[in-house]
Amino acid sequence: MRSLLSHLKYVAAVLLVLSLPTLAAQPPKPTTFYAADNQNIQYTGRIDFSDVKKPRCWAPGAYFTARFAGPSCAVVVNDEMLWGKHNYLEVVVDGKLSRLLLTGKENTVTVAENLPGQVHTLTVCKNTESNIGYLEFVGLHCAQLLPPAARPTRRIEFIGNSITCGTGSDESVVPCGKGQWQDQHNAYQAYGPTTARALSAEWQLTAVSGIGLMHSCCDLPLVMPQVYDKINLRENLLPWDFRRYQPDLVTVCLGQNDGVQDSAAFCRNYLSFLQKLRRHYPKAQLVCLTSPMADARLTTVLQRYLTSVVAQANATGDAGVHKFFFSRSYTSGCDSHPSLAEHQLIAAELIAYLKSSLGW
């Protein structure tokens, strides 16, 4: 009898266990692939849409935004792998930042998983600059791609060199002197995008490391007035349609790579460049910046040059040209570039000026 009771208890226990909800992992909720030309994906920056299924960008800071439902999302991105090097992405999901290094020519990157809640926001930004090659956005996988939020009503364009690119700023993964040149790039957290986000504006970075107004460094055979109207600035290729992005504000941060030049020649070239910008941007405010990594001598020279340039522009009837001088030099990042913390300080200076002087 005791054996029979024991057997019945065992059977009852088995039946009880079988009746309980399973604790095993459930299969993931199925996702849908949304191609890059889906109208719910918003792109910003100098991007080549010759192949709408694979929009291609070279410029640092080019980005797309999307809203999606579901607990996960994966982004499909192609990397040119120029020189065999990989691009970095900045991925922002619901305000949380991640900096990711691509690992192949074709990449499917899980950017979010096991998310709580229903609706999520995504930004994917090219953190590395033109000389590391292009990115192609192919699409994304998620449960449901949703209509995008309204775009910001204001736009800013930041014209410059390696400082504006965010070169040498980010040692969070690879310290200075280690890894490869692009391992410290972070365009998303550079002063320009930081300024734009603080002012609820879109941004576009028209910037190339080493470039100058009339003299570039590092054997770069181009200067900004030659290439500012291209999508691929580094190679002076693919005309840019300025109608695609009409900024309310343009900052120009050039002169670091020029060094001390003949004052008449520099001012003449600078004024000519501003006039070219004005033809494309008839309504924009144009702000001429000193270099935030210049030494004392170059800073003094740039202040004098820009004062003259702005005065000449204003005298010819363009009241929308302004100047702003940074309060000090920021050089604690790699190769004497600004660090991430210093980019925040540079942005804070610029934001304060734009609010107080231009009413932003």
C-alpha positions in Angstrom: 0.0 0.0 0.0 2.8 2.4 1.0 4.5 1.7 -2.4 1.2 2.4 -4.2 0.7 5.7 -2.3 4.3 6.7 -3.1 3.7 6.0 -6.8 0.4 8.0 -6.8 2.1 10.9 -5.1 4.9 10.8 -7.8 2.3 10.8 -10.6 0.4 13.7 -9.0 3.6 15.7 -8.7 4.4 15.1 -12.4 1.0 16.1 -13.5 1.2 19.3 -11.3 4.5 20.2 -12.9 3.2 19.7 -16.4 0.2 21.9 -15.6 2.4 24.9 -14.5 3.3 27.7 -17.0 6.6 27.0 -18.6 9.6 29.2 -17.5 11.6 28.3 -20.6 12.5 31.1 -22.9 9.8 32.0 -25.4 10.7 32.3 -29.0 11.5 35.9 -29.9 8.7 38.0 -31.3 9.1 38.0 -35.1 10.5 41.1 -36.8 10.0 42.7 -40.2 12.8 44.0 -42.4 12.3 47.7 -43.4 14.4 48.8 -46.4 16.4 52.0 -46.2 14.0 53.8 -48.5 11.1 53.4 -46.2 9.4 56.8 -45.7 9.4 56.4 -41.9 13.2 56.6 -41.8 14.4 60.2 -41.6 17.9 61.1 -42.9 20.0 64.2 -42.2 23.3 65.1 -43.6 25.1 65.0 -46.9 23.9 61.7 -48.2 24.0 60.2 -51.7 20.6 58.8 -52.7 21.6 57.6 -56.1 20.6 54.1 -54.9 17.6 54.7 -52.6 18.0 51.2 -51.2 21.5 51.9 -50.1 21.8 55.7 -49.2 25.5 56.3 -48.9 27.4 58.9 -46.7 31.0 59.9 -46.2 30.6 62.9 -43.9 31.0 62.5 -40.1 27.8 63.2 -38.2 25.4 62.1 -41.0 22.6 60.3 -39.3 19.1 58.8 -39.5 16.3 58.6 -37.0 13.4 56.2 -36.6 10.6 55.2 -34.2 9.8 51.5 -33.7 7.6 49.2 -31.6 8.8 46.0 -30.1 11.5 44.9 -27.7 14.4 44.8 -30.2 15.9 46.3 -33.3 18.8 45.5 -35.6 20.4 47.8 -38.2 21.9 46.6 -41.5 24.8 48.7 -42.6 27.5 48.3 -45.3 31.0 49.6 -44.6 33.3 50.5 -47.5 36.3 49.4 -45.4 38.6 51.9 -47.1 42.2 51.1 -46.3 40.8 48.0 -44.6 39.5 50.2 -41.7 36.1 50.1 -40.1 33.7 52.9 -39.3 32.3 53.6 -35.9 28.6 54.3 -35.3 27.0 56.2 -32.5 23.7 54.4 -31.7 21.2 56.2 -29.5 18.1 54.2 -28.3 15.7 56.1 -26.0 18.4 58.5 -25.1 21.0 55.8 -24.2 24.3 56.1 -26.2 26.5 53.3 -27.5 29.6 53.6 -29.7 30.0 50.6 -31.9 32.8 49.5 -34.2 31.7 47.7 -37.4 33.4 44.4 -38.0 32.7 43.5 -41.6 31.8 44.8 -45.0 28.2 43.9 -44.5 26.9 44.2 -40.9 23.7 43.4 -39.1 24.1 45.1 -35.7 21.7 44.5 -32.8 21.2 47.9 -31.4 18.4 47.1 -28.9 17.0 44.0 -27.3 14.7 43.2 -24.4 13.4 46.7 -24.2 10.6 47.6 -21.9 7.6 49.6 -23.1 6.0 49.8 -26.5 7.5 52.7 -28.5 11.2 53.5 -28.9 13.3 56.1 -30.7 16.5 55.3 -32.6 19.3 57.5 -33.9 22.3 56.0 -35.9 25.1 58.4 -36.6 28.4 58.0 -38.6 31.0 58.8 -35.9 34.1 58.5 -38.2 35.0 60.9 -41.0 35.3 60.8 -44.7 38.8 59.4 -44.9 37.6 56.1 -43.2 35.2 55.6 -46.2 31.5 55.6 -46.7 28.6 53.9 -44.9 25.5 52.5 -46.7 22.3 52.3 -44.7 20.5 49.2 -45.9 17.6 49.0 -43.5 16.5 47.7 -40.1 14.7 44.8 -38.4 12.0 45.5 -35.8 8.5 44.4 -34.9 7.0 47.5 -36.4 8.4 50.7 -37.9 6.3 53.7 -36.8 5.7 57.1 -38.4 8.5 59.5 -37.4 8.3 62.3 -34.9 8.2 65.8 -36.5 11.6 67.1 -37.5 13.1 70.0 -35.5 12.1 73.3 -36.9 15.6 74.7 -36.9 18.8 73.6 -38.7 22.5 74.3 -38.2 25.5 73.5 -40.5 28.9 73.4 -38.9 31.8 73.9 -41.4 35.3 73.0 -40.2 38.2 70.7 -39.9 39.2 67.8 -37.6 37.9 69.7 -34.6 34.4 69.8 -36.1 34.7 66.1 -37.1 35.3 65.2 -33.4 38.7 63.7 -34.2 40.9 62.6 -31.3 38.2 63.3 -28.7 37.1 59.8 -27.5 39.4 57.7 -25.4 36.7 55.6 -23.9 37.7 52.4 -25.7 41.1 53.0 -27.2 43.6 55.4 -25.5 45.7 57.9 -27.5 48.7 56.3 -29.1 46.9 52.9 -29.3 44.9 51.3 -32.0 44.3 53.2 -35.2 43.6 56.9 -36.0 39.8 56.5 -36.2 39.5 54.8 -32.8 39.2 58.1 -31.1 36.7 59.7 -33.5 33.3 60.8 -32.1 31.3 63.1 -34.4 28.1 62.6 -32.5 29.5 64.1 -29.3 31.5 66.8 -31.0 30.7 70.4 -30.2 28.5 70.9 -33.3 25.9 68.1 -32.8 26.0 68.8 -29.0 25.2 72.4 -29.7 22.4 71.5 -32.1 20.8 69.0 -29.7 20.8 71.6 -26.9 19.1 74.1 -29.2 16.6 71.5 -30.5 18.0 71.7 -34.0 19.1 69.3 -36.8 22.8 69.4 -37.7 25.0 68.8 -40.7 28.8 68.6 -40.4 30.7 69.9 -43.5 34.1 69.0 -42.2 37.3 67.3 -43.2 40.4 66.7 -41.1 43.4 68.8 -42.1 41.4 71.1 -44.4 41.9 74.9 -44.4 40.5 78.0 -46.0 43.5 78.6 -48.3 46.1 76.1 -47.0 45.5 72.5 -45.8 47.9 70.4 -43.8 49.0 66.8 -44.0 49.5 66.8 -47.9 45.7 67.3 -48.4 45.5 68.8 -51.9 42.1 70.5 -51.3 40.8 73.5 -49.4 37.3 74.1 -48.1 36.1 76.5 -50.8 36.8 73.8 -53.4 34.8 71.0 -51.8 32.1 72.5 -49.6 29.6 71.9 -52.4 30.2 68.1 -52.6 28.8 65.1 -50.8 32.1 63.3 -50.6 34.2 66.3 -49.5 37.4 64.3 -49.0 37.6 63.3 -52.7 35.8 66.4 -54.1 33.1 64.2 -55.7 29.3 64.1 -56.1 27.7 67.6 -56.2 25.5 68.4 -53.2 22.0 69.8 -53.8 21.8 72.7 -51.3 18.0 72.7 -51.6 18.0 69.5 -49.5 19.2 71.3 -46.4 18.7 75.0 -45.8 20.2 75.9 -42.4 19.0 78.8 -40.2 22.6 79.1 -38.9 26.0 78.3 -40.4 29.2 78.3 -38.3 32.6 78.4 -40.0 35.6 77.1 -37.9 38.6 77.3 -40.2 42.1 78.6 -39.9 43.8 76.1 -37.6 45.4 74.3 -40.6 46.1 77.5 -42.5 48.2 78.9 -39.7 49.3 82.5 -39.9 48.8 83.7 -43.4 49.2 87.0 -45.1 46.3 89.1 -43.7 45.1 90.6 -46.9 45.1 87.2 -48.7 43.4 85.4 -45.8 40.7 88.0 -45.4 40.0 88.1 -49.1 39.6 84.3 -49.3 37.5 84.2 -46.3 35.1 87.0 -47.5 34.9 85.2 -50.9 33.9 82.0 -49.2 31.2 83.7 -47.1 29.8 85.2 -50.3 29.6 81.7 -51.8 27.7 80.5 -48.7 25.4 83.5 -48.9 24.4 82.6 -52.4 23.3 79.2 -51.3 21.9 80.3 -48.0 20.2 83.7 -48.5 18.5 83.7 -45.1 21.0 82.0 -42.8 23.0 83.6 -40.0 26.7 83.1 -40.7 29.0 83.0 -37.6 32.8 83.0 -38.0 34.6 81.2 -35.2 38.2 81.2 -34.0 39.8 77.8 -33.7 39.2 76.3 -30.2 42.6 74.5 -30.3 44.7 77.4 -31.6 47.7 78.6 -29.6 47.9 82.2 -28.3 49.6 83.6 -31.5 47.2 82.0 -33.9 44.2 83.0 -31.8 45.3 86.6 -31.8 45.8 86.6 -35.5 42.4 84.9 -36.2 40.6 87.4 -34.0 42.1 90.2 -36.0 41.3 88.6 -39.3 37.8 87.7 -38.5 37.0 91.1 -37.1 38.1 92.6 -40.4 36.2 90.0 -42.5 32.9 90.5 -40.5 33.3 94.3 -40.7 33.7 94.1 -44.5 30.7 91.8 -44.9 28.5 94.1 -42.8 29.7 97.1 -44.7 28.6 95.6 -47.9 25.1 95.2 -46.6 25.2 91.7 -45.1 24.1 92.1 -41.5 23.7 88.4 -41.1 27.5 87.8 -40.7 28.8 87.6 -37.1 31.9 86.5 -35.2 32.5 84.6 -32.0 35.9 84.1 -30.2 36.3 81.1 -27.9 37.6 82.1 -24.5 40.6 79.7 -24.4 42.3 76.8 -26.1 41.1 73.2 -25.7 43.8 70.6 -26.4 43.6 67.8 -23.9 42.4 65.1 -26.4 44.6 63.1 -28.8 47.1 65.0 -30.8 46.2 68.2 -29.0 42.6 68.1 -30.2 39.7 68.8 -27.8 38.6 65.9 -25.6 35.0 64.8 -25.2 34.7 66.8 -22.0 36.2 69.9 -23.8 33.8 69.5 -26.7 31.1 70.0 -24.1 32.8 73.2 -22.9 33.2 74.4 -26.5 29.5 73.7 -27.1 28.5 75.5 -23.9 30.4 78.6 -25.0 28.8 78.6 -28.4 25.3 77.9 -27.0 25.6 80.8 -24.6 26.6 83.1 -27.5 23.8 82.0 -29.8 21.2 82.4 -27.1 22.4 85.8 -25.9 23.5 87.4 -29.2 21.3 85.8 -31.9 18.2 85.0 -29.8 18.4 81.2 -30.1 
